Amino acid sequence: MKSIFTFMFLAFFSIFTFAQNAQSEHDYPTTMPSFQFVKIKGDGIFDSKDLKKNKPTIIGLVSPECIHCLLSLEHLNNNFDKLKNVNIVLVTEYSKEEFYNKINPLAPKFYQSEAVEIVQDSDYEFAEKFKPLTIPTFYLYNKKGELITVKRGSVEVNQIFQYL
């Protein structure tokens, strides 16, 4: 009986360790992929070429139906002054109305700021290009478009400020 529990214990932690290693070694793009998404704020298409040069960029995949996304955006909104020299692009698959109605009460600075682009991934290209594991996922790229870090979830997003 004791050997069965020992075996189960080892098997469980082996799987847990493998899952953590697989997640930390995920193959995120090391340079920012080019992209084009439909603007939610304003009209037209937002292209990766439209990002202001010589600024780091945060690209976040978020959903208005995700509590962790809402908490992440609320925290970023509350620390918005720390993001004033950063390009910010929020990507969602939801429509303008669905996104605005849920996000604006929690993160109004994202709609007020011209430095923030909110875009819709209507063709579901984001996942193929950026390879997120979860929602929300935030990518921080340096001024040269090189990946600095990826943060997932409402807890990890707090850590993004240490890289700015």
N, C-alpha and C positions, 0 to 999 in steps of 0.2 A: 504494500500500500504506500509506504514511504517513497519507494522508487517511482511510483506513478505520479505522485505530487511533484517530485523533483523533476521528472521528465516534462510535465505540464508547465512548471515554472520556467524551465530553460527554454522550452518551445515558445512560450508566450513572449519572453523578453528577447529572444532571437528575432522573432517577427517584428516586435516593436522597434528594435535597434535597426533592422533592415529598412523598415518604413521611414525612420528618421533620416538615415543615410541617403535613401533614394530621394527624399524630399530636398535635402540640403544640396544634393548634387544635381538638381534639376537643370536641364539644358535651356536656361533663359538666353535670349539673344544678347551677346556681349556688346553689340553696338545697336543703336536705335534703328529699328526697321523703318522703312519709309511707309507712309500710310496716307489715306484720304478717307475722311469721314464727313458725314452731313452735319452742318452746324445746327445746334439746338438754340444757341444764342445768336440771333441774326439769321441770315440766309446764305445759302451756297455751301461750298465744300471747304473744309479745313484740311490743308495738306501739311505734312511734316516739314515741307520747305518753308512754310509760313511761320515757323517758330522763330522767335527773336534770337539772334546769334549772340554768342558770348554770355549765355546764361545757362545755368543748370535747368533741367526739365524734370518735372514729376508728371508721370502719366499714370492715371488710376482707372482701373476697371471697377465700376460701381453699379449697384442696382437700387432703385428706390424701394424694393421689396425686401431688402436684406438689412437686418438690424445692425450687423457689424459694419456695413457700408455707411449707414446713417450715423452711427457712433463715430466712425472714422472721420467723416466729413464735418461733423459737429466739432470734433477736437481740432481739426485743421482750421476750421473757421475761427475758433477761439484763439488760435495762434497765428492768425493770418499775417500779422506784421512780420513774422519771421520768414514769410514766403514772398515778400515784396520783390525780391530780385531773382525770382524763379519763374520759369514758364510752367504753367499748370494746364494739363489737358485731362478732363474727366470724360471717360468713355462709358456709354451705356447702350444697351440694346432697346431701351424703352423709348416711347414717344416723348416729345417735348412736354405735353400736358402731364403725363404720368410722372415724369422726372421732376418737373418744376413743383408740382403740388406737394410732393413728399420732401424734396431737398431744400427748397427755398426757406421754409420756416426754421430749419436747423442750421443751414449754412448760407445765409443771405449774401455774404461777402463774395461768394463764388459767382453769383449772378450780377452783382454790382461792379465787379472788377473787370476792366478791359484786359488784364493780364491772364485771365482764366478763359480757356476755351472749353465749352461743354459740347460734346459731339455724340452723334448716334451712329452706332455700328449696325446699320440696317442689313448689311450683307454678311454679318458674322465672320469678319476677317480678323478681328483682334486676336482671337484664340489661336489661330494658325500662325500669326506673326509674332506674338509676344509669349505664347505658351504659359498662360496662367494656370495655377493649380486650384485656386479658390477665388471666391469673390468676397471681399474686395482684395485686390492686389494693386500695390503701388510700386512703380519702377522709378528710380532716381538715376538720371543720366547726367554726366558732367557737361561742361561747355563744349566738349568735342564730340558729344553723342555717345560716350562710352558708359556702359553700365557701372554704376557705383554699388547699388544695393537694390534688393527687392524686399518689400515688406508686405506681409499678408495679415489680414484681420485687423480688428479694432484695437488690439493691444500693441501689435508691432508697429503700427503707423506712428506711434509716439517716438519711436527710435529714429525716424527719418531726419529729425532736426539735428542730430549729432553729426550728420554728414554734410550739412549746409554751411 
